[in-house]
Structures are given as structure tokens and as C-alpha cells.
Amino acid sequence: MPKGHVDPGETLEEAACREVWEETGLEVEVGAPLGETKYSFMENDTVHRKRVYWFYMKATGGKLQPEAEMFTEIKLLSEEELNLLTFEKDRKLAKAAFALYKQEKGRGPVDG
């Protein structure tokens, strides 16, 4: 699930598109917000606190080429495979994205 920083002058949506392109090679169109997550980690005796904003996106171009330094494996999951995601917050975000996809395709309501 690509994420990163916002460059000066970028909107959250522009940063999200850039990060997806840098990390996956895909060009995307940003859709509805899916939510946000917060986490922290320790590095060199400093606590870093991060907030990530997530968006529903559609691939519009490019070629899937995961950034070599970032990924050792990439797997596209079906809705039935979401239990493979380690974190509950990630599963919740992915479920929300599938719900939007189904609504868009006319296959059901969004239950949030």
C-alpha cells in the first residue's frame, strides 16, 4: 500500500498519485477518501509520528513495476484474501475500497 511524504506545494491527492507512480509505476486517478491512519516508530533515539491519508484510486496507465528498493514481492489481493493483510486498519481500508468498487460497478451499496 504505497505511501510517502507530501512535497512542498503538493496537495494530498497530488502526493498520493506521485507516490503510487514512484512505488508501482502506475498512473492513477484519485477518487474518494478512504480514511487516515496514524503510527509512530523509533529511529536513532527519535520518535517519528506519521499520519497517512488513503484514497480510492483507479489505474489509468503506466506499467506495474514495483520500486526495487521498496518491495521484495507484490500481490494483488481479491476481496476474499484480505485476511492476508497483517494489520486490521489495512484490512478495513481495503474493504472500503472494495465496497466503492462494487458500488461503482453497480454490484451493491457501500456499507462503510
N, CA, C and O of each residue as an XYZ file, in Angstrom:
448
protein
N       0.862     -1.164      0.000
C       0.000      0.000      0.000
C       0.909      1.227      0.000
O       1.406      1.638      1.049
N       1.123      1.810     -1.179
C       2.050      2.936     -1.310
C       1.693      4.118     -0.409
O       0.523      4.458     -0.233
N       2.718      4.724      0.147
C       2.542      5.939      0.953
C       3.866      6.680      0.972
O       4.908      6.128      0.617
N       3.811      7.930      1.387
C       5.033      8.713      1.454
C       4.738     10.125      1.937
O       3.708     10.388      2.557
N       5.654     11.011      1.642
C       5.556     12.393      2.125
C       4.893     13.294      1.085
O       4.772     12.942     -0.089
N       4.475     14.449      1.545
C       3.909     15.483      0.673
C       5.015     16.498      0.392
O       5.570     17.093      1.315
N       5.327     16.688     -0.885
C       6.331     17.689     -1.268
C       5.742     19.085     -1.127
O       4.527     19.251     -1.230
N       6.585     20.097     -0.891
C       6.086     21.469     -0.805
C       5.279     21.846     -2.044
O       5.712     21.619     -3.174
N       4.105     22.424     -1.817
C       3.237     22.853     -2.901
C       2.294     21.782     -3.419
O       1.418     22.084     -4.230
N       2.445     20.539     -2.976
C       1.560     19.457     -3.419
C       0.314     19.372     -2.546
O       0.355     19.668     -1.352
N      -0.788     18.966     -3.156
C      -1.971     18.608     -2.383
C      -1.799     17.154     -1.930
O      -0.912     16.453     -2.418
N      -2.636     16.707     -1.009
C      -2.593     15.310     -0.585
C      -2.820     14.382     -1.779
O      -2.150     13.358     -1.917
N      -3.770     14.751     -2.638
C      -4.087     13.932     -3.806
C      -2.915     13.866     -4.787
O      -2.615     12.800     -5.325
N      -2.256     14.996     -5.020
C      -1.091     15.003     -5.909
C       0.033     14.148     -5.346
O       0.685     13.404     -6.079
N       0.256     14.258     -4.048
C       1.295     13.443     -3.407
C       0.959     11.959     -3.515
O       1.838     11.138     -3.777
N      -0.317     11.615     -3.315
C      -0.735     10.215     -3.404
C      -0.467      9.667     -4.809
O       0.056      8.562     -4.951
N      -0.820     10.427     -5.837
C      -0.577      9.988     -7.219
C       0.913      9.814     -7.482
O       1.331      8.824     -8.082
N       1.709     10.774     -7.035
C       3.160     10.702     -7.250
C       3.741      9.484     -6.546
O       4.536      8.750     -7.133
N       3.355      9.263     -5.298
C       3.885      8.130     -4.543
C       3.498      6.798     -5.182
O       4.315      5.879     -5.241
N       2.261      6.689     -5.659
C       1.844      5.451     -6.332
C       2.686      5.233     -7.583
O       3.143      4.120     -7.839
N       2.890      6.286     -8.358
C       3.705      6.158     -9.572
C       5.139      5.763     -9.227
O       5.697      4.860     -9.851
N       5.747      6.435     -8.230
C       7.128      6.136     -7.855
C       7.286      4.705     -7.346
O       8.280      4.044     -7.647
N       6.321      4.232     -6.587
C       6.445      2.922     -5.952
C       5.918      1.765     -6.794
O       6.302      0.616     -6.576
N       5.029      2.061     -7.767
C       4.421      0.964     -8.532
C       4.581      1.089    -10.044
O       4.455      0.094    -10.757
N       4.855      2.294    -10.546
C       4.909      2.503    -11.981
C       3.545      2.773    -12.607
O       3.446      2.927    -13.824
N       2.492      2.832    -11.791
C       1.143      3.049    -12.313
C       0.726      4.514    -12.218
O       1.014      5.197    -11.235
N       0.048      4.978    -13.255
C      -0.596      6.289    -13.230
C      -2.009      6.045    -12.711
O      -2.661      5.078    -13.104
N      -2.481      6.926    -11.823
C      -3.782      6.693    -11.193
C      -4.634      7.951    -11.180
O      -4.143      9.075    -11.294
N      -5.922      7.713    -11.038
C      -6.908      8.778    -10.837
C      -7.382      8.637     -9.390
O      -7.742      7.545     -8.951
N      -7.379      9.742     -8.661
C      -7.782      9.721     -7.260
C      -9.291      9.833     -7.140
O      -9.924     10.667     -7.786
N      -9.854      8.977     -6.300
C     -11.278      9.004     -6.025
C     -11.545      9.441     -4.590
O     -10.840     10.292     -4.048
N     -12.543      8.865     -3.997
C     -12.988      9.237     -2.655
C     -11.936      8.921     -1.595
O     -11.187      7.953     -1.728
N     -11.880      9.741     -0.539
C     -11.005      9.417      0.591
C     -11.490      8.146      1.286
O     -12.693      7.928      1.431
N     -10.539      7.310      1.713
C     -10.872      6.072      2.430
C     -10.668      6.203      3.932
O     -11.168      5.386      4.705
N      -9.941      7.223      4.339
C      -9.673      7.400      5.762
C      -8.219      7.759      5.983
O      -7.481      8.067      5.047
N      -7.828      7.711      7.238
C      -6.438      8.007      7.570
C      -5.985      7.062      8.671
O      -6.791      6.554      9.450
N      -4.684      6.839      8.718
C      -4.087      6.036      9.778
C      -2.940      6.831     10.393
O      -2.333      7.689      9.752
N      -2.669      6.520     11.643
C      -1.551      7.149     12.353
C      -0.682      6.041     12.926
O      -1.182      5.008     13.373
N       0.614      6.269     12.906
C       1.535      5.324     13.515
C       2.797      6.069     13.935
O       3.016      7.215     13.541
N       3.613      5.412     14.728
C       4.881      6.005     15.131
C       5.947      4.919     15.130
O       5.654      3.727     15.231
N       7.184      5.365     15.013
C       8.309      4.437     15.074
C       9.516      5.173     15.632
O       9.572      6.403     15.631
N      10.477      4.399     16.106
C      11.677      4.951     16.709
C      12.844      4.755     15.745
O      13.039      3.666     15.205
N      13.615      5.820     15.538
C      14.793      5.749     14.688
C      15.849      6.669     15.267
O      15.599      7.859     15.457
N      17.020      6.136     15.548
C      18.126      6.914     16.126
C      17.688      7.675     17.372
O      17.964      8.868     17.502
N      17.015      6.998     18.276
C      16.539      7.568     19.541
C      15.527      8.703     19.370
O      15.315      9.487     20.295
N      14.904      8.795     18.200
C      13.889      9.809     17.947
C      12.582      9.120     17.589
O      12.559      8.201     16.771
N      11.493      9.570     18.208
C      10.175      9.044     17.878
C       9.628      9.834     16.694
O       9.549     11.062     16.738
N       9.258      9.127     15.649
C       8.655      9.747     14.470
C       7.179      9.391     14.463
O       6.816      8.218     14.543
N       6.334     10.398     14.368
C       4.890     10.190     14.296
C       4.414     10.502     12.884
O       4.721     11.557     12.329
N       3.660      9.569     12.313
C       3.214      9.704     10.929
C       1.701      9.627     10.844
O       1.054      8.931     11.627
N       1.151     10.346      9.891
C      -0.277     10.288      9.565
C      -0.358     10.042      8.056
O       0.286     10.732      7.266
N      -1.157      9.052      7.676
C      -1.289      8.692      6.269
C      -2.744      8.847      5.851
O      -3.648      8.339      6.516
N      -2.964      9.550      4.750
C      -4.299      9.734      4.185
C      -4.433      8.781      3.009
O      -3.570      8.746      2.132
N      -5.509      8.011      2.988
C      -5.715      6.987      1.964
C      -6.852      7.378      1.032
O      -7.833      7.992      1.453
N      -6.709      7.014     -0.246
C      -7.707      7.339     -1.260
C      -8.033      6.113     -2.100
O      -7.182      5.253     -2.331
N      -9.281      6.050     -2.552
C      -9.670      5.074     -3.564
C      -9.054      5.549     -4.865
O      -9.149      6.731     -5.193
N      -8.427      4.660     -5.610
C      -7.766      5.050     -6.858
C      -8.049      4.044     -7.949
O      -8.327      2.872     -7.695
N      -7.968      4.540     -9.179
C      -8.092      3.684    -10.359
C      -6.832      3.843    -11.189
O      -6.373      4.961    -11.418
N      -6.274      2.734    -11.639
C      -5.124      2.786    -12.542
C      -5.605      3.282    -13.898
O      -6.597      2.787    -14.432
N      -4.894      4.267    -14.454
C      -5.258      4.827    -15.757
C      -4.168      4.634    -16.791
O      -4.383      4.905    -17.972
N      -3.004      4.171    -16.368
C      -1.894      3.982    -17.296
C      -0.660      3.499    -16.564
O      -0.699      3.161    -15.381
N       0.425      3.478    -17.297
C       1.678      3.012    -16.731
C       1.803      1.499    -16.823
O       0.958      0.825    -17.412
N       2.859      0.985    -16.236
C       3.125     -0.448    -16.221
C       3.535     -0.828    -14.807
O       4.394     -0.177    -14.212
N       2.931     -1.870    -14.270
C       3.226     -2.297    -12.906
C       4.688     -2.725    -12.800
O       5.079     -3.787    -13.285
N       5.488     -1.871    -12.150
C       6.903     -2.122    -11.929
C       7.241     -1.652    -10.513
O       7.623     -0.498    -10.317
N       7.102     -2.539     -9.528
C       7.355     -2.147     -8.140
C       8.779     -1.625     -7.944
O       9.734     -2.154     -8.513
N       8.899     -0.592     -7.139
C      10.191      0.009     -6.830
C      11.078     -1.037     -6.156
O      10.744     -1.539     -5.083
N      12.201     -1.362     -6.780
C      13.059     -2.468     -6.342
C      13.528     -2.341     -4.898
O      13.585     -3.337     -4.177
N      13.861     -1.136     -4.471
C      14.370     -0.944     -3.107
C      13.276     -1.059     -2.046
O      13.571     -1.219     -0.861
N      12.025     -0.978     -2.468
C      10.904     -0.959     -1.520
C      10.231     -2.315     -1.356
O       9.741     -2.630     -0.272
N      10.200     -3.121     -2.410
C       9.383     -4.330     -2.404
C      10.192     -5.557     -2.795
O      11.024     -5.505     -3.701
N       9.940     -6.650     -2.108
C      10.515     -7.932     -2.495
C       9.462     -8.783     -3.193
O       9.791     -9.737     -3.899
N       8.186     -8.430     -2.992
C       7.089     -9.166     -3.601
C       5.893     -8.231     -3.720
O       5.716     -7.318     -2.913
N       5.083     -8.472     -4.734
C       3.842     -7.722     -4.875
C       2.739     -8.729     -5.175
O       2.935     -9.661     -5.956
N       1.591     -8.539     -4.557
C       0.475     -9.453     -4.761
C      -0.801     -8.632     -4.796
O      -1.071     -7.838     -3.895
N      -1.578     -8.834     -5.845
C      -2.890     -8.203     -5.931
C      -3.880     -9.149     -5.259
O      -3.995    -10.314     -5.640
N      -4.581     -8.647     -4.272
C      -5.472     -9.485     -3.480
C      -6.920     -9.377     -3.941
O      -7.388     -8.312     -4.345
N      -7.610    -10.500     -3.869
C      -9.059    -10.487     -4.064
C      -9.688    -10.110     -2.727
O      -9.018    -10.108     -1.694
N     -10.952     -9.799     -2.754
C     -11.652     -9.452     -1.515
C     -11.597    -10.604     -0.511
O     -11.545    -10.372      0.696
N     -11.608    -11.824     -0.996
C     -11.576    -12.996     -0.120
C     -10.208    -13.207      0.520
O     -10.092    -13.986      1.467
N      -9.177    -12.540      0.033
C      -7.814    -12.713      0.551
C      -7.368    -11.593      1.496
O      -6.200    -11.551      1.885
N      -8.261    -10.699      1.864
C      -7.866     -9.558      2.693
C      -7.325     -9.976      4.056
O      -6.601     -9.209      4.690
N      -7.662    -11.174      4.515
C      -7.126    -11.659      5.790
C      -5.611    -11.857      5.722
O      -4.971    -12.029      6.760
N      -5.028    -11.836      4.528
C      -3.573    -11.942      4.392
C      -2.865    -10.654      4.821
O      -1.667    -10.669      5.103
N      -3.594     -9.556      4.870
C      -3.008     -8.288      5.325
C      -2.757     -8.373      6.825
O      -3.603     -8.863      7.572
N      -1.613     -7.905      7.259
C      -1.195     -8.034      8.656
C      -2.019     -7.191      9.611
O      -2.386     -7.655     10.690
N      -2.310     -5.969      9.230
C      -2.927     -5.023     10.162
C      -4.415     -4.846      9.897
O      -4.843     -4.749      8.747
N      -5.198     -4.803     10.964
C      -6.647     -4.623     10.861
C      -6.996     -3.323     10.146
O      -7.947     -3.283      9.366
N      -6.231     -2.255     10.406
C      -6.503     -0.972      9.735
C      -6.360     -1.107      8.220
O      -7.133     -0.517      7.465
N      -5.370     -1.884      7.777
C      -5.187     -2.104      6.338
C      -6.350     -2.915      5.769
O      -6.825     -2.634      4.669
N      -6.807     -3.918      6.515
C      -7.951     -4.714      6.054
C      -9.195     -3.840      5.936
O      -9.960     -3.975      4.981
N      -9.398     -2.945      6.902
C     -10.558     -2.049      6.878
C     -10.505     -1.112      5.665
O     -11.520     -0.896      5.003
N      -9.331     -0.559      5.377
C      -9.170      0.320      4.211
C      -9.434     -0.439      2.911
O     -10.108      0.070      2.015
N      -8.910     -1.641      2.814
C      -9.101     -2.442      1.604
C     -10.571     -2.821      1.441
O     -11.081     -2.820      0.320
N     -11.261     -3.144      2.531
C     -12.695     -3.458      2.459
C     -13.481     -2.246      1.961
O     -14.405     -2.386      1.159
N     -13.112     -1.061      2.437
C     -13.784      0.166      1.987
C     -13.556      0.383      0.489
O     -14.468      0.798     -0.226
N     -12.335      0.100      0.017
C     -12.043      0.253     -1.416
C     -12.852     -0.740     -2.239
O     -13.377     -0.383     -3.294
N     -12.960     -1.985     -1.772
C     -13.773     -2.971     -2.498
C     -15.245     -2.554     -2.519
O     -15.927     -2.743     -3.526
N     -15.733     -1.991     -1.419
C     -17.131     -1.544     -1.370
C     -17.372     -0.441     -2.392
O     -18.399     -0.444     -3.071
N     -16.442      0.502     -2.512
C     -16.578      1.570     -3.513
C     -16.524      0.997     -4.929
O     -17.267      1.426     -5.811
N     -15.645      0.036     -5.131
C     -15.542     -0.596     -6.442
C     -16.856     -1.273     -6.818
O     -17.332     -1.126     -7.944
N     -17.440     -2.012     -5.880
C     -18.713     -2.695     -6.135
C     -19.834     -1.688     -6.423
O     -20.645     -1.890     -7.327
N     -19.865     -0.606     -5.645
C     -20.884      0.417     -5.864
C     -20.733      1.022     -7.254
O     -21.717      1.229     -7.964
N     -19.503      1.300     -7.630
C     -19.216      1.892     -8.933
C     -19.649      0.962    -10.067
O     -20.125      1.415    -11.107
N     -19.481     -0.317     -9.856
C     -19.851     -1.311    -10.867
C     -21.306     -1.736    -10.769
O     -21.761     -2.594    -11.525
N     -22.043     -1.126     -9.828
C     -23.462     -1.429     -9.682
C     -23.744     -2.773     -9.047
O     -24.779     -3.389     -9.300
N     -22.791     -3.234     -8.199
C     -22.940     -4.549     -7.599
C     -23.198     -4.494     -6.108
O     -22.959     -5.474     -5.402
N     -23.680     -3.366     -5.619
C     -24.014     -3.343     -4.203
C     -23.766     -1.991     -3.579
O     -23.081     -1.151     -4.163
N     -24.314     -1.771     -2.401
C     -24.149     -0.495     -1.683
C     -22.836     -0.438     -0.927
O     -22.195     -1.460     -0.683
N     -22.457      0.749     -0.568
C     -21.295      0.933      0.306
C     -21.785      0.841      1.737
O     -22.683      1.578      2.144
N     -21.175     -0.093      2.519
C     -21.590     -0.183      3.914
C     -20.566      0.419      4.852
O     -20.750      0.310      6.065
N     -19.500      1.048      4.380
C     -18.550      1.736      5.233
C     -17.917      0.824      6.173
O     -17.081      1.244      6.973
